[in-house]
Amino acid sequence: MLRRRFTFQGTVQGVGFRPAVFRVAVSLGLDGFVQNRRSEVVAEVQGENRAVASFLETLRSRLPKAARMETVRQSDIAIREDGRGFFIRESEADRYSFPPIPPDLPLCADCAREMLDPRNRRYLYPFITCTQCGPRYSIVERTPFDRENTSLRPFPQCPACMREFSDPADRRFHSQTNSCPECGPRLSCVDAAGMVMDGDPIPRAISALAEGKIIALQGIGGFHLAADPSSPSGMERLRRAKERERKPFALMARDLEEAEALCVLGSREKELLGSAECPIVIAPRKPGAPSWLQKVSDTETLGVMLPYTPLHALLFFHPVSRVPYRHLVMTSGNMASEPIITDPGEAREKLSDVADVFLVHDRRIVFRTDDSVVRTGASSGTFLMRRSRGYVPRLVRLSSEVKGIILGVGGDLKSAPSLARGRDVHLCPYNGDLDDPATLAQFDATIDQTLALYGAAPDLVVHDMHPLYRSSAWALERQAPRVAIQHHFAHALSVMAEHGLEEALALSFDGTGYGTDGTIWGGEFLHATRRGFTRLGSFAPFALPGGEAAVKHPGRIALAILGADQGRDIPGVAADQRPLLEAMIKNKVNCPMSTSLGRIFDAAAAVLGLVETVSYEGEGPIRMEGVALRAASTGSEPEALLPFLAAPDAERRFIIDPAPLITRLLEQQGPVGRRALLFHECVAVAAREGARRMREVTGISRIALSGGVFQNLLLRELLIPLLIQSGFEVFLNQGVPPGDGGLSVGQVWYKKD
């Protein structure tokens, strides 16, 4: 006889893990128990040596789809004589670490079948769940993950649900989110005034969509605004209300077949669409797509996702739908620049001018989560553009422990703070840009909620060194010790944190970051350790005439790069404005200096005539990448249109002049796509050459790529093979966005002393 204790960490609560342990133990004839702790699950099994020895292997083979065993500790302990079978012991919160809270999970196939089965008692029930699907993170108030610690506490299970919950043979055995029409939650359909509309809520909403109206529906982590993409009036109204002139909307397709009808999907894109994370996947549009799709996205790509809640699925598959929808625009339910709305009252207050019908429920959303956004490439793998539902609160595992509890507050764009303790980092969901007061208030609330959830108080707060960042001002008001680190250094550290690197070279390319010299950086070649960095190179500094006005009107950036005294016409620069702009550049009036590669991308898009006035962040580069992806490469390496110049200071070994390349784009004739591809190819070749020069100085071949520019799939696909062929070991962000949404992970990896 043998008794063995197992301690499991990972995604092991709220995903049917304890029922799986129970079934395996019983099938092997073992006595003992399994129990949720605050940070882990503990199981003790006792029986014949052979049965105990096979327990873990058997459990791995029968693990629920949503569960993840990241660490397993085991030890043999004393035999107990009070064996009485195997049971699930009441949860206990006796240890402190970061609890293993699972992400929200999409509707599983079993629940989808039950929901559409007229013989099932949950027929058409929009909150159907089991151990493998439904809300998790968005409803948790405390840990361990038990029903009484969630916003389902006000909904006691009815006798029928309790029988399922208590039956080891049932699929809903110990399902903490178990519910049905008898015990709730419940759905209502209300108008903009808050009056409940008669009849079944979902058919009312489907009818509204058929009339070209817009509905606001309360999902797992917040509200969506849904519209029929083929309705011109509905789409125009949605764009007007959201102040979204051209920025693409996400599209929800009924199933994978319908997604494939609109997008070019490889095996990895299909896998992501059907994954437990169920994100928005950015994919190329198919040629010959329907004309209405232009109102959804006028770029070469489309963000598409599949229904991931029962409510979404019922909008497509409810039997009353006379003309079943194949696609619906499904965009965040918020006003421009504000956080996604979670409260029905606030939704009616803020969205009444755009939404005609509100589908709301009485299950409170504790943590808001927007939809996650991903891309994937053949050479560069899958990367997150926005990390939220499905990925949060999955912990980022570090290779070594940090000292104390560290809070990284990130930056002001794509705000997402991080909390680190031991070897675990909790990266909060995407919050938005802190320029908006509502988003700033949500930033504060998110940190408070996260600290409360984990019962933590930071020993150190790390923030960006930008003196005007709102996140930095917030950090400076805290009582805990504080430290500021440079923006692009933090980008490099975010990759180093994910891969356990203490030292690396880094290409840190983005749009805007405050440099140590007081200028705007963004095209940086760094030698980084956890304690600091050396700036070995950059792109050559250029002026931004009018500051933010130059970002909005990128022809100004092209004018500054090319030189104010050159005579060529530049798209987007009006003749009557030009003398003033040239005087500003010459006299250095309201012209902050920048080395930003993101801004060079903007200038290139402007001279190619792809964008004149920017209506959303990254519009020019997105359009340029799209047309370049459709162009055919010559197959040969481009000439050196980004020459390396002598450095202007002792630290930098080189600077890269963008002027010759922008000049070529402006003067060269031929297809726009080919010229756009040339730009990407030249940037990739120059980045490789800069990496080689850094290696000559340092002897280091490990290189980290991070920053918002590395959301450009084409640049990644061009550059990574070049670096590998040159003998570099390339490291990329994996579970953390390369843009500012991952900045805080780099901040907590910083080693102060």
ROGUVEX-94260 format. One record per residue (C-alpha): residue in one letter; x, y negated, z negated. Coordinates in steps of 0.05 Angstrom, whole numbers, plus 32768, in hexadecimal, padded with zeros to 4 digits. Layout:
! residues N
AXYZ ...
! end
This chain:
! residues 753
M800080008000 L80167FB9800F R7FFC7F738001 R80157F3A802D R80067EEF802B F80037EC7806C T80037E7B806F F7FEC7E5F80B2 Q7FF67E1880CA G7FDF7DF8810B T7F987DF28127 V7F7B7E2480F6 Q7F3E7E0180D9 G7EFC7DF580FB V7F0C7E238135 G7EF47E67811C F7F387E7A8100 R7F207E9580BC P7EE97EBF80DD A7F1D7EDC810B V7F4A7EED80D0 F7F0E7F0C80AD R7EFC7F3880E9 V7F437F5080F4 A7F4D7F6180AA V7F0B7F8780A7 S7F1B7FAD80E8 L7F5D7FC380CA G7F3D7FD88088 L7F627FA38060 D7F4E7F83801E G7F5D7F3B800B F7F457EF5801E V7F4F7EBA804C Q7F497E728033 N7F4D7E2B804E R7F7F7DFF802A R7F867DB58038 S7FC17DBF8066 E7FBE7E07807B V7F997E498078 V7FB07E808048 A7FA07EC9804F E7FB27F048023 V7FAA7F4A8040 Q7FB27F8C801B G7FB07FD38034 E7FD9800A8054 N801D7FF4806B R800E800180B4 A7FCD7FD980B3 V7FEE7F9E8090 A80297FA080C0 S7FFA7F9C80FC F7FCE7F6380E0 L7FF37F2880FD E7FFC7F458143 T7FB37F598144 L7F9E7F13812E R7FC87EF38166 S7FA47F1E8199 R7F5F7F0A817F L7F6C7EC18171 P7F337E918183 K7F417E6881C1 A7F437E25819B A7F717E3E8163 R7FBC7E338162 M7FEC7E548130 E80287E268132 T804B7E4380F4 V803F7E8480CF R80627E93808C Q805A7ED8806C S80727EFA802E D80637F3A8009 I80437F327FC5 A802C7F5E7F8C I7FF47F907F98 R7FB17F7D7F78 E7F847FB37F5C D7F437F8B7F62 G7F3A7F997FAC R7EF27F8F7FC1 G7EF77F89800C F7F0A7F4B8033 F7EE77F08802A I7EEB7EBE803C R7EFC7E987FFD E7EE27E527FEF S7F0F7E1B8009 E7F437DFA7FDD A7F697DB87FE2 D7FA67DC67FB8 R7FDF7DAE7FE4 Y7FF17D6F8008 S80087D6C8050 F7FE77D588090 P7FA87D838094 P7F9D7DAC80D4 I7F5F7D8880ED P7F4B7DA28132 P7F3A7D75816D D7EF37D708186 L7EE57DAB81B3 P7EBD7DAF81F4 L7E7D7DD781FD C7E917E218203 A7E747E518236 D7E4D7E798203 C7E2A7E3C81E7 A7E1D7E22822E R7DFA7E638240 E7DD07E628200 M7DBC7E19820B L7DA07E298250 D7D7E7E6A823B P7D327E5F8230 R7D317E9B8201 N7D667E7E81D3 R7D517E568195 R7D837E2081A9 Y7D677E1881EF L7D777DD18208 Y7D937DBE81C3 P7DC57D8681CF F7DEF7D958191 I7DFB7DDF8199 T7E3F7DF5817E C7E657E318163 T7EAB7E3F8147 Q7EC87E31818C C7EA87DF0819F G7E8A7DAF8186 P7EA07D72815D R7EDB7D79812D Y7F097D3D8124 S7ED37D0A8134 I7EA77D2180F9 V7EDB7D3180C3 E7EDB7D078084 R7F087D308057 T7F2E7D718059 P7F2C7DAE8059 F7EFE7DB18096 D7EBE7DC98076 R7E787DB18085 E7E707D8A8044 N7EAE7D628058 T7E917D4B809A S7E597D1E80B3 L7E2F7D5E80BB R7E267D5F806F P7DE07D3F8074 F7DC87D7A809F P7DC27DB98074 Q7DBE7DF8809D C7D7A7E1780A5 P7D707E618091 A7D7B7E7980D8 C7DBD7E5280DE M7DD37E6A8099 R7DC97EB280AE E7DF77EA780E9 F7E297E8180BE S7E2C7EBB808B D7E2E7EF680BC P7E757F0E80CD A7E5A7F2D810D D7E3C7EEB8126 R7E607EBB8155 R7E4F7E828125 F7E6C7EA480E7 H7E877E6A80BC S7E7A7E3780F4 Q7E7D7DF680CD T7E577DD08104 N7E1F7E02810B S7DDB7DE38118 C7D9A7DEB813F P7D5A7DC3814E E7D3F7DD6810A C7D787DBA80E0 G7D937D83810D P7DB57D568122 R7D807D3A8151 L7D7F7D108190 S7D557CD3819F C7D497CA981DD V7D407C6081CE D7D3B7C2081F6 A7D677BE281EE A7D397BC881B7 G7D437C07818E M7CFD7C23819A V7CFA7C6F819F M7CE07C8581E2 D7CAC7CBD81E6 G7CBB7D018201 D7CF97D2C8207 P7D357CFD8204 I7D5F7D1E8239 P7D2A7D208271 R7D1D7CD68262 A7D677CC7826C I7D6A7CF182AC S7D2F7CCB82C8 A7D517C8982B8 L7D907C9F82DD A7D657CB28319 E7D497C6B831A G7D907C4E831E K7D907C3A82D4 I7DCB7C4082A4 I7DC87C698264 A7DF37C638226 L7DFD7CA78206 Q7E1C7CB781C3 G7E4E7CEF81CC I7E817D10819E G7EB07CD68193 G7E887C9B81AA F7E597C8081DF H7E5D7C88822B L7E3B7C5E825F A7E207C8C8295 A7E077C7982DA D7DF87C99831D P7E357C888347 S7E0C7C878387 S7DE07C4E836C P7DFD7C0C8386 S7DD47BE18357 G7DE67C0C831A M7E317C0A832B E7E317BBF8337 R7E0D7BB382F5 L7E3E7BE182D1 R7E7A7BBD82ED R7E5D7B7982DD A7E4C7B8B8295 K7E8F7BAD8288 E7EB57B7482A9 R7ED67BA982D4 E7EDE7B8B8319 R7F077BC28339 K7F227BF08302 P7F0E7C388311 F7ED97C5C82E9 A7EDE7CA482D2 L7EAF7CD582F4 M7E907D1282D2 A7E847D4A8303 R7E507D8082F5 D7E827DB882FC L7EC67DC9831A E7EA87DD5835F E7E8D7D8E8361 A7ECF7D718347 E7EF37D968380 A7EC37D7883B2 L7EDF7D3283A2 C7F277D3E838C V7F647D6583A1 L7F6D7D948365 G7FA77DC2835B S7FA87DFC832A R7FC17DD182F1 E7F8C7D9B82FC K7F567DD182FB E7F737DEF82BC L7F737DAB8299 L7F2B7D9D82AD G7F147DDE828D S7F437DDA8251 A7F317DD18208 E7F477D89820E C7F197D7C8249 P7F3A7D3A825C I7F307D0A8296 V7F607D2382CC I7F7C7CF282FE A7F7E7D148342 P7F847CFF838B R7F427CF083AF K7F307D1E83E9 P7F307CFE842D G7EE97CF48446 A7ECB7CED8400 P7E857CCE83FE S7E827C838407 W7E627C7783C3 L7EA37C8F83A3 Q7EC37C4D83B7 K7E987C2B8382 V7EB47C5B834D S7EFE7C558362 D7F1A7C2D839C T7F5F7C4C8391 E7F7C7C8C83AE T7F6E7CB2836D L7F327CC38343 G7F2B7CD282F9 V7EFD7D0E82F2 M7EE67D3882B7 L7EB37D6F82A9 P7E797D6E8277 Y7E957D7D8233 T7E597D748204 P7E157D968206 L7DF67D528212 H7E217D468250 A7E117D8B826B L7DC67D808262 L7DC87D41828C F7DE07D6D82C6 F7DBC7DAF82B8 H7D7B7D9E8294 P7D437DC582B8 V7D167D8682BF S7D487D6482EC R7D277D638331 V7D687D508354 P7DA17D6B8329 Y7DDB7D3B8324 R7E1E7D51833E H7E457D158325 L7E3C7CDD82F3 V7E677CA182E3 M7E797CAA829A T7E9F7C6F827E S7EAF7C598237 G7E747C3A8213 N7E927BF78200 M7E987BB08216 A7ED77B9B823B S7F167BA38210 E7EEF7BBA81D2 P7EF37BFF81B2 I7EC27C3581C5 I7E817C2D819E T7E6C7C64816D D7E2E7C478149 P7DE97C47816B G7DD77C03814E E7E177BE38167 A7E0C7C0581AB R7DC87BE581B3 E7DE27BA2819C K7E1E7BA081CC L7E077BCA8206 S7DBE7BB4820E D7DD07B89824A V7DEB7BC48270 A7DC87C038256 D7D7D7C0F8261 V7D787C4E8237 F7D9F7C6581FA L7DA77CAF81E9 V7DBB7CAE81A0 H7DC07CE18168 D7DC47CE1811C R7E077D048113 R7E377CCD80FD I7E797CC58122 V7EB17CBE80EF F7EED7CB7811E R7EE27C998163 T7F047CBA819D D7F047CA481E5 D7F107CD4821F S7F587CE9822A V7F787CDE826E V7FAE7D0B828D R7FD57D1382CE T80007D4D82E5 G80377D568318 A805F7D8F8336 S80A37D78831B S808F7D4D82E0 G80597D7782C0 T801B7D5E829C F801C7D1D8277 L7FEB7CF5824F M7FD77CAF8265 R7FA67CA8822B R7FA67CD681EE S7F657CDD81CA R7F2B7D0F81C9 G7F437D5781CF Y7F8B7D4781BB V7F807D20817B P7F8E7D318143 R7FBD7D66815C L7FFF7D598138 V80407D49815A R80737D79813D L80B97D5D812F S80F97D86812E S810E7D6980EB E80EC7D4680B1 V80E47CFB80AC K80F47CD9806A G80B47CCB8043 I80737CB58064 I807D7C8880A0 L80487C5F80C3 G80577C47810A V80267C128121 G80387C14816B G802F7BD78197 D7FF67BAA81AB L7FE47BCD81EC K7FC47C1281EC S7FC77C1181A0 A7FD07C54817E P7FF27C56813A S80177C93811E L80207CAF80D9 A805B7CDE80CB R806B7D0A8090 G809C7D44808E R809E7D6180D4 D80577D4B80E7 V803F7D0D810C H7FF67CFB8111 L7FEF7CCF814F C7FAC7CAA814A P7F7E7CA88187 Y7F827C7281BB N7F657C32819F G7F6C7BFC81D4 D7F8F7BB981D9 L7F947B8F819A D7F877B4D81BD D7F3D7B5A81B0 P7F267B4C8168 A7EF97B8A8167 T7F337BB6817D L7F617B968149 A7F2C7BA58113 Q7F287BEC812C F7F747BF28129 D7F717BDF80DF A7F377C0F80D2 T7F597C4980F6 I7F977C4380CB D7F6D7C3E808B Q7F447C7C80A0 T7F827CA480B1 L7FA67C938070 A7F667CA5804A L7F5D7CE68070 Y7FA37CFD805D G7FA57CDC8019 A7FE57CB8802E A80087C768021 P80427C63804E D80887C5C8032 L809E7C378071 V80797C1180A8 V809B7C0C80EC H80847BD8811E D80997BB7815F M80C97B7E815C H809D7B508186 P80907B148159 L804A7B078174 Y802F7B4E8174 R7FF07B55814A S80077B9B8135 S80487B7D811B A80227B4680F5 W7FF87B7D80D6 A80367BA380C1 L80567B6680A2 E801A7B5E8074 R80247BA48056 Q80437BAF8012 A806E7BEA802A P80B57BE08044 R80B47BCD808E V80E47BD080C9 A80DF7BB68110 I80FD7BDB814C Q81027BC88195 H80CA7BDD81C4 H80F17C0481F8 F811B7C2681C3 A80DA7C3F81A5 H80C57C5A81EA A81067C8181EE L80FD7C9A81A6 S80B77CB481B7 V80D67CE781E7 M810E7CF681B7 A80DC7D048180 E80B67D3681AA H80F67D5C81BC G811D7D54817B L81547D2A819A E81837D03816E E81A67CE181A9 A81967CD881F3 L819B7CAB822F A81597C8A8240 L81367C6A827B S81027C3E8258 F80D77C1F828F D80977BF98282 G80747BB6828B T80827B8D824E G80AC7B938210 Y80CF7B5F81E4 G811A7B6581EA T81507B5781B7 D81657B1A81DF G811F7AFC81DC T810E7B0B8225 I80DC7B3D8242 W80FC7B81824F G80DF7BBB8276 G81147BDB82A3 E81467BF58270 F817F7C278272 L818E7C398229 H81BC7C648200 A81917C7581C4 T819A7C988181 R81667C9B814A R81897C608127 G81917C308162 F81A07C2681AB T81D07C0681DD R81B57BE4821B L81E27BFE8252 G81BC7BE1828D S817C7BC182A5 F815B7BA382E2 A81727B5C82F1 P814A7B2782CB F81167B0082F3 A80E47ACA82E0 L80997AD382D3 P807D7A9082EB G80447A7E82BC G80507ABA828F E800F7AE2828D A7FF87ABE82CB A80307AE182F1 V80177B2582DA K7FD27B1482F4 H7FED7AF68335 P80297B238345 G803A7AFD8385 R805A7ACB8354 I80897B02833C A809E7B128383 L80AC7AC8838F A80D87AC68351 I80FE7B058364 L810A7AEF83AB G811F7AA98398 A80F87A698396 D811B7A4A83D1 Q810F7A828403 G80DE7A71843B R80B67AB08446 D806C7AB18438 I805A7ADF83FE P80147AFE83F9 G7FEE7AE283BF V80167AA183BA A7FED7A6783D7 A80127A3283FE D7FF779FA83D1 Q800F7A1E8392 R80547A2F83AB P807879EC839D L806179ED8355 L80757A36834C E80BA7A29836B A80C479EE833D M80B17A178300 I80E37A4D8314 K811B7A1D8324 N811279F582E4 K81027A3282B9 V80C07A1482A1 N808E7A478285 C80B67A7E82A6 P80C87AB58274 M80FF7AE2828D S80F37B2D8296 T81167B6D82AB S80D57B9482B0 L80D17BCB82E4 G80857BC982DB R80857B8082F2 I80B27B93832E F807E7BC78341 D804A7B8F833D A80747B63836B A807C7B9B839D A80317BA8839F A80267B5E83AB V80567B5883E6 L80367B968405 G7FF37B738402 L7FD47BA783D3 V7FBF7B77839D E7FBA7B2C8399 T7F987B218356 V7F9F7B598322 S7F5C7B6D8303 Y7F777BA382D4 E7FBA7BBA82B9 G7FE47BE082EB E7FB57BD38326 G7FED7BC38358 P801A7BFE8346 I7FDE7C2D8347 R7FCA7C17838D M80127C1A83A5 E801D7C608389 G7FDC7C7783AA V7FEF7C6083F0 A80367C7983E7 L801F7CBF83D4 R7FFC7CC48418 A803A7CAF843E A806D7CDF845B S80B47CDA8442 T80EE7CD98473 G81107D0D8448 S81507CE58444 E81697CBB840A P81597C718414 E81907C3D841C A81A67C1983DC L81717BE283DC L81787BDA8391 P81C17BC6838A F81E77BCA8348 L82067B888331 A82377B7582FC A82187B6E82B7 P820D7B28829A D82217B3C8254 A82527B69822E E821F7B9F821C R81FF7BAD825F R822B7BD18291 F81FF7BC282CD I81C07BA082E6 I81967BB48322 D81807B7E8352 P81387B87836B A813B7B4E839F P81557B7683DB L811F7BAA83D4 I80E77B7783CD T81037B538409 R81027B938433 L80BA7BA1841F L80A67B5A8434 E80CC7B5A8476 Q80C57BA2848D Q808F7BB484BE G80697BF684BE P80357C1B8495 V802A7C01844E G802D7C488433 R80727C54844F R808D7C138432 A806C7C2383EF L808E7C6783F0 L80D17C468400 F80C97C1B83C2 H80BE7C598395 E80F87C7E83B5 C81287C4383AB V81147C3C8362 A81207C878357 V81657C858377 A81797C478350 A81617C66830F R818B7CA4831D E81C87C79832B G81BD7C5382EB A81B97C9482C5 R81FA7CAB82E4 R821D7C6B82CF M82047C748287 R821E7CBB8286 E82627CA4829D V82657C768260 T82477CA4822C G82537CEB8244 I820A7CFB8235 S81DE7D228266 R819E7D24823E I816F7CEE8258 A812A7CD98240 L80F77CB8826E S80C07C8E824F G80987C4E8255 G80597C3D827B V807B7C3F82C0 F80827C8A82B6 Q80377C9082BC N80477C8A8307 L80447CD18320 L80697CC48361 L80A47CA4833D R80A87CDF830E E80A57D118346 L80DD7CED836C L810B7CDD8332 I810A7D1D8308 P81277D4B833F L815C7D17834D L81727D168304 I81717D6282FF Q819A7D69833E S81CC7D388320 G81D57D6482E3 F81A87D4082B1 E817C7D63827E V813B7D3C8285 F810B7D32824B L80C57D168252 N808B7D068224 Q805D7D42821E G80287D3B81E8 V80337CF081E3 P80237CBC8219 P80607C9C823B G803E7C588237 D80327C2E81FA G80007C6281DF G803D7C8B81CA L80677C5281AF S80577C608166 V80737CA7816A G80B67C89817C Q80B07C588143 V80A87C8F810F W80E37CB6812B Y81117C7A811E K81427C8880E7 K814C7C4A80BC D81877C648094 
! end
